[in-house]
Structure formats: structure tokens, C-alpha cells
């Protein structure tokens, strides 16, 4: 498909930018034969879902720290990507390069493997035959400092034909550029899945952005008991929950480790969305989202619609799905809403300036014409 040019965004910076990985275990998990008895496979019904399909033909963009395509678990699954991480000696902060396969910290590789790890590997992904589009925005310290970079990454992924965008990252502050990029994804029927974040429950932290934007599916985490994991942030914006504790994932340079955090519960939901999009190619992003929500296993109010059940979701006939509120109608993009407000103020000011002059120049007793702001 021909990619439209990336639009220029006003720059918006986070004071604090984080990833949704609460912990990486110090001891690597041993590489061994496939073991689908791991609690999270059973919990979400991955094995039963694979009876329908494996995600073939669907592309999931992993906007993260890059993806190591050389790890055996991802053999043949990683497309050519791009990096928006600017090197210190770069001549321009607008430069992007094709190093999306470089992952110095391993976070993006773990996320990608949970989504699309090979079915014959020790750690199959939820959609083993989906393609991963790596888009690197996190630096060697697993941080990004400019929301505009993430916005550009989302738009680039959409333009490359991504069906699902995984955002296992976020921060405390909202950003116009990111909000507009999410609106761009929604207009192009791309489902965006984002983490709620991790934090100290005693501090009652807010859901991170972009997870709290209504144009994303905001994923919190649960443990084996089905209850929300204490460090997994939740709030009114939480959409759904998925396992986030002691998930097996590849480690940098080979081998495997156990990971915990909403970064990884988010990856499971992205994998589930990929399965549904492959099985139901005519279903919209809104319908896929609704299928996941309608079939979520009831849990506490702090888990949104409940806990992911991909086996139940993939069995739903999309023709029976009623979308409660299309994502693209959930809100105007923040940028569009801001522009509308500016136009409204300007029209009001112009109308106030014109009215007395029309009274002065018009026929006696003629009212000034009414001015409508509908649709602005």
C-alpha cells in the first residue's frame, strides 16, 4: 500500500516516561520443550483458540525497544522495521533509520515473542503465525523522552499496514501528538492496545497515557488467582485484564526468563486481537475489540470488562456483535477538539464584531442573521 506522508506534529515532551514492565526475574528460566501447562496459556484458553487459527496474515506493530529477529523464538516472524531512536551523533532529530531489529534491552523482544513466538518454540506466542513489525522508540535505558517520536512511530506503523499496534509503554502526561496519532490509527481501522502501567498501589497512581485514552484498549494485569496483581495500575479507563505475572519470554542474546508487568499482559491481548483479525478478516477493529470485551471472564471491577478469554472470543460470530460505542466516535482527537474550540472562539468573536455593524447598515428592524457553529 502507498504510505501517505507523515504529518508534522507539534512537539510534546514527557517529564516522566516509563515502560510497563514491573520486573524481570534475575534467574533465567531454563529453555525446555514446549509446555502449554504454563498457567497463562490455560488461563486465556490459548490452546483451544489455536484450533481456529494461528494469526496468519495479520501484522502487529510492536512500538518498543526494538525486536531481536535473531532469537530462535521469533525465527521468520519479524518484518523489516524502523528505529526512531536518535543517536548522539545524528545531524537531525527527525532522522529515522532501519535498525528496528536492534533491541539492546530485550523488552521489545519479550513483548513480540508473547504475541507471535513460533508455535514450535519453548514459548509460543498467542498468534504464532502473525508478523511482527518492529518500531523502536525506546533507547538503551528503555526510555523515550518525546511523545512526538511515539506518535510518528504509530503513524508509520499504520501506513505500513499494521492491523494491531502494541504500546507497552506510557507516562503520566497526556500529549496532543500522541492523541492525534491514536485518532489516525482509529480512522484507519487499526486496533491499538496499551498498558495501564505499574506502580505502588498505596500511591493510587492514575492509568498511564496513552493507555487512558479512549481510543486504546487499556490492559491491566492479573495473577494466577484471577485477581488484579497489586502493582498493576487500574482505573476507570481500564478496558480488560490479562495475565501479567511470571510469563516466560526470551532474554537478550538467547535463552529465556520470567517477566512480570502490564507490558506483557498487553502483549497477550494484542496476540488475541491478531488471532481474531485473522479468523475474521471482515471484522472491524471496533468489532474485534467488542468481541474481546464481550467474552472476557468476569472478575473484579478493577479489571475492566474482565480477564481475557481468547478461546471464547474467537468462537464469536462477528455478525452477532453489537459495538456499544465505536472507538472512532469515542472522542474527537485531542488536536481536533482543540482546533474546534479555537474556531468556535474565533467565530463567536467575529459574530460579536459583525452584529452591531449589520444593525447599523441594515434596514430598520432587521435582525442580524444567525450564525451556526454546528460541525466545526
Beta strands, then each sheet from edge to edge (+ up, - down):
strand 1: 17-19
strand 2: 23-24
strand 3: 59-64
strand 4: 82-83
strand 5: 131-136
strand 6: 164-167
strand 7: 169-171
strand 8: 191-195
strand 9: 217-222
strand 10: 240-243
strand 11: 247-250
strand 12: 256-260
sheet 1: 1+ 7-
sheet 2: 2+ 12- 11+
sheet 3: 4+ 5+ 3+ 6+ 8+ 9+ 10+
end
